[in-house]
Amino acid sequence: MKKTVIILLSIAMSIIILNTFLSHTFIINYTKKIFLYKKLDTIKINNTEKMMYKHTIDDITQKLYYNTINGVDYVSSYITIKNINYFLGSSLYNKQTKDLSRLRLLITKTNLNYKSSVYKFVEVMGANYAKTTYFIVVNKVPKILISMDGYTYEKDIDNDGKLETISVYGSPGEQTTIYKWNFKNGNISYVNLNETIFDGSPSVHINDKSQIVVYIHGKKEYYIIRNSKIHKI
């Protein structure tokens, strides 16, 4: 009898532990987007604009030009490939910024594992909002894969050996979205952690240890991603 009671208590305790673990485990439901493969718009550069900065990476030359529209200062960004100019967009510009390399507008080459190099550039749309666009060059023609809200960086957040892209934007607090690349099938899957996982938490970010840090009712909680699930730690 005593042995039976001990076994039952052990089973009950296991169920409690399992339920506690499951209550802090979330299945990630990603939304899928197909790559655009859209050619960047060609443009004729206005010679009256003042060139502020020139930057070259691989066979791509990027130029930043200053202009004013309705009293608002902007930096327009262009790239040149094989003597053809392509327009990347215009970003708000603060004249107090002396080091233009710090504007975060320069094209960078990512470490994403694709058959050709994947580049990205940023457009600053407001004080707390930016857009990042990823593109490849096919037969000397730049083609957009995808655009994302916010500033981005690449990191293997789920420990599967592949880089994900994390985008962050918004203030106060942070909106954080994870993007998983599928170059073989030409698509990308994403999930906004604030909206779909943590029920509108005002701030979610990822720390240097690839842990998800969530602020709920003024307190921090820590989570990790493994096998398309989020676990509290």
Residue pairs with C-beta under 8 A, 6 or more apart in sequence:
21 231
24 223
24 231
24 232
25 229
25 230
25 231
25 232
26 197
26 229
26 230
27 228
27 229
28 191
28 196
28 197
28 225
28 228
28 229
28 230
29 191
29 196
30 180
30 189
30 190
30 191
30 228
31 189
31 190
31 191
32 187
32 188
32 189
33 146
33 187
33 188
33 189
33 190
34 186
34 187
35 145
35 146
35 186
35 187
35 188
36 143
36 144
36 145
36 146
37 143
37 144
37 145
37 186
38 143
38 144
39 141
39 142
39 143
39 144
40 79
40 86
40 87
40 88
40 135
40 142
40 143
40 144
41 86
41 87
42 84
42 85
42 86
42 87
43 78
43 85
43 86
43 87
44 85
45 63
45 65
45 78
45 85
46 65
49 65
49 66
49 67
49 76
50 65
50 66
50 67
51 63
51 64
51 65
52 64
52 65
52 66
52 75
52 100
53 63
53 64
53 100
53 101
53 106
54 61
54 62
54 63
54 64
55 61
55 62
55 63
55 64
55 101
55 106
55 107
56 62
57 107
57 108
57 109
57 119
58 109
58 117
59 81
59 82
59 137
59 140
60 79
60 80
60 81
60 107
60 119
60 137
60 142
61 79
61 80
61 81
62 77
62 78
62 79
62 80
62 88
62 106
62 107
62 121
63 77
63 78
63 79
63 80
64 75
64 76
64 77
64 100
64 103
64 105
65 75
65 76
65 77
65 78
66 73
66 74
66 75
66 76
66 93
67 74
67 75
67 76
67 90
68 74
69 90
72 92
73 92
73 93
73 94
73 95
74 90
74 91
74 92
74 93
75 90
75 91
75 92
75 93
75 100
75 103
75 105
76 87
76 89
76 90
77 87
77 88
77 89
77 90
77 91
77 105
77 121
77 123
78 85
78 86
78 87
78 88
79 85
79 86
79 88
79 107
79 142
80 86
81 137
81 140
81 141
81 142
82 140
86 142
88 107
88 121
88 123
88 133
89 121
89 123
89 131
89 133
90 123
91 103
91 105
91 122
91 123
91 124
91 125
91 130
92 124
92 125
92 126
93 103
97 103
103 124
104 122
104 124
104 130
104 151
105 121
105 122
105 123
105 124
106 121
107 119
107 120
107 121
108 119
108 120
108 121
109 117
109 118
109 119
110 117
110 118
110 119
110 120
110 134
110 154
110 163
111 154
111 163
112 118
112 154
112 163
112 165
112 181
112 183
113 162
113 163
113 183
114 136
114 181
114 183
115 183
116 136
116 137
116 138
117 136
117 137
118 134
118 135
118 136
118 145
119 134
119 135
119 136
119 137
120 132
120 133
120 134
120 135
120 152
121 132
121 133
121 135
122 130
122 131
122 132
122 133
122 151
123 130
123 131
123 133
124 130
125 131
127 171
128 169
128 170
128 171
129 149
129 150
129 169
129 170
130 149
130 150
130 151
130 169
131 147
131 148
131 149
131 150
132 147
132 148
132 150
132 151
132 152
132 167
133 144
133 146
133 147
133 148
134 144
134 145
134 146
134 147
134 148
134 165
135 142
135 143
135 144
135 145
136 142
136 143
136 145
137 143
145 188
146 179
146 188
148 165
148 167
148 177
148 179
148 190
149 167
149 169
149 175
149 177
150 167
150 168
150 169
150 170
150 175
150 177
151 167
151 168
151 169
152 165
152 166
152 167
152 168
152 179
153 165
153 166
154 163
154 164
154 165
154 166
155 163
155 164
155 166
155 206
155 210
156 162
156 163
156 164
156 210
157 164
157 166
157 178
157 206
157 210
157 225
158 164
158 210
158 225
158 226
158 227
158 228
159 210
159 225
159 226
162 180
162 181
163 181
164 178
164 179
164 180
164 181
165 178
165 179
165 181
166 176
166 177
166 178
166 179
166 206
167 176
167 177
167 179
168 174
168 175
168 176
168 205
169 175
172 202
172 203
173 202
173 203
173 215
174 203
174 204
174 205
175 192
175 194
175 204
176 192
176 193
176 194
176 204
176 205
176 206
176 212
177 190
177 191
177 192
177 193
178 190
178 191
178 193
178 225
179 188
179 189
179 190
180 188
180 189
180 190
181 188
182 188
182 189
191 197
193 201
193 204
193 212
193 214
194 200
194 201
194 202
194 203
194 204
197 230
198 204
198 214
198 216
201 214
201 215
201 216
202 215
203 214
203 215
204 212
204 213
204 214
204 215
205 212
205 213
206 212
206 213
207 213
210 224
210 225
211 222
211 223
211 224
211 233
212 222
212 223
212 224
212 225
212 230
213 220
213 221
213 222
214 220
214 221
214 222
214 223
221 232
222 232
222 233
223 230
223 231
223 232
223 233
224 230
224 231
224 233
225 231
